[in-house]
Amino acid sequence: MENLKGRGSQINTANRFLAHHFVADEDELFYDEDFPKPKVKTQYFAENAKKVVNFIDSPDMYGVRYVNPYQGCEHGCIYCYARNSHEYWGFSAGLDFESKIMVKKNAPELVEKAFQSKNWEGFPISLSGNTDCYQPAEKEFRLTRRILEICLKYRNPVGILTKNALVLRDSDIIEKLASMNLIHVFVSITT
């Protein structure tokens, strides 16, 4: 079987939360020039999130709030620990994780609402706690950029973890946050 270019997973694994699992007939697994193997296209699903600022109650990460504007990740790193979280949406941790992306279009507004709350204590937020905030979807939706603008507006500390050079697009905002010592940017390099 030929590898799917640009995909970390080559199959859709079974979802442990679904009662039924459908697989292709064995005959469907063989393709020829008359019936080429289908290409996997990325699909975006809009989600109207109820909240995006998530607190992780762990002694080694106390005070950090995580914000994930996207669920699923087009980078498709086969080693990604976030893959299994996609099953809660009814998708697989395999190809679905990297080709069916949930877009939390209201994420910036929810971050601002959290900052305006009388209970907000100015804790740092971390972008990409689960999936990369600069994955290819960010080119179109610009949610990460809008969240950084809100962090700047409220002078709230923020951290970014990414493997995508798209982070350079937002260097204007990152420089302003850095001048106030409000940002850390971490870049993951896969070798």
N, C-alpha and C positions, 0 to 999 in steps of 0.2 A: 504494500500500500504506500502511495506517495505521501510525503509529509505536507501538511498545510502550511504554506509559507507564512511566517510571521505569527504563528500561533504556538504557544507553549504546550497546550493540550491538543491532542489529536482526536480525542473522542469526547463524548458526553457521558460522564459517569452516572450511575443510578443515584437518584435523590432519595435519601433515607427517610424523608418525611412524606413521600407520596405513596399512596396505596398501590398504584399501577405504574408499571414501567414498560415503555414500548421500545422495541429494538427493531432494526431493519432486518428483513429477510436476508439470508445468506447470499441469495442471488443479487440483492441490491448493493452488496459490498464490492462487486466487480464492475469496473467501468471501462468503456472503450471509447474510440473516437466518435461513435455515433451517440453515445450517452456519457459525456464527460462527467467527472466528479464535480459536484456542486461546490462553488466557492462559498466560504463563510463570510457573510457581510455583517458588520456591526450594526446593531439596532439600538436605538435610544428609547427609553421609556420614562416619561415624565412622572415624577413622584411629588405629591404635595405632602412634604414631611411635616410632622407635628412638632418635632424638635430635632436639632442637629448638634447641639452642644452636649456631649456625653461625658459624664464623670466616671472615671475608672477608680474604684476604691482599692488601691493597692499601696502598701507602705513605701515601695520603692519609686512610685510615680505620684506621690501625694500632691494634690493641687492642680494637676494638669487636666485640662478639658480637651477632648478630641472632637474634631469637626471633619466629617467626610462628606464633601459635596456630591460624590459619586459612589454608587454601590456597584461592584464589579470593576474590572480594570482591563483596559485594552492592551496593556503591556504583556499580560498573559504569562508572567513568570511562573514556571512550573513549580517552583519551591514556595510560592506565596502562601502564607498562613491564613489569608483572608478568604481563600476559595470556598471553604465550607460554609461561610456566612451567606453565600448566595443561595444555598438550599432553602433558607427560611423564606425566600421569595418564590419558591416553587421551581427554581432553575437548578441546573446541575453545577457542580463545582468544576466541571471540565470546560468544554467549549463555551457553554452558556456564560460562565464567569467572565470570559474575555470578549464575548461578542454580544451580550445582552446587558447593556449598561443602564442602571437606574440613575436618572439625573434629578437631583433635588433642587429644582429651579428656584425654590423659595429659601434656600440655605442662607444667602446673605441677609435677607430680612429677618430670619430667625436668629442669626448671630447678633444682629443689631438689637433685636427685642431682648435677648439675654443680657446684653451690655446695659440696657436701660432699666433692667430689673433692680429694685432696691436691694435684692439679695446678692447681686453680683459683687464679688470681692476682688475683681481685677486679676484673677488667676490667669496664667498664660494659656492660650489655646494652641493645640498642635494640629496642623493640617496634615493629612495623610496618616492618621492613626491606623487606618485599615486598608485603604487603597490610595494610589498615587493621585494627588490633587492636580498634577500637571500631565495626566494621561492625555492622549489625543483628543478626547471629548472637550477638554478645556479650551482648545482653539476656537471651537464654535460657541460654547456656552459661557465662558469667561466668569465662572462662579468664583474661582479662587482669587482672581484679580479683584472682584467686587468685595470679597471677604477681607482681603488685605487693605483695601481702601477704608473699610469700616474699622479695622484694627487701628489704622492711622488716625482716623477721625476721633476715636475714643482713647487713643494712646494706650491700647491694650497689648501686652506682649504676645508674640506669636512665634511658633516654630514651624518649619517646613521640612519635610523629608520627601525627596523626589529622585528619580533617575532620568528625568526628561530635561533637555536643554531649554524647553519652553519657559522655564523659570526665568531665563534672561529677559523675556518679554516684559516682565514686571520689575525690572531693575530700578526704574524710577521710583516706585513705591517702596521697594526694598531698601534703597539708599536712604530715603527719608526716615523709615523705621529704624534703620541701623544708626543714623545720626543721633537718635534718642535712646540707643541701646535697647530696642524693643523687639529685635528679631534675631533668630538663629536659622540658618539655612544649612541643611545636611544633604549631601548628594551621595547616592548609592551608585557604586560603579561595579557592574557585574563583569567578572572575568572568567 
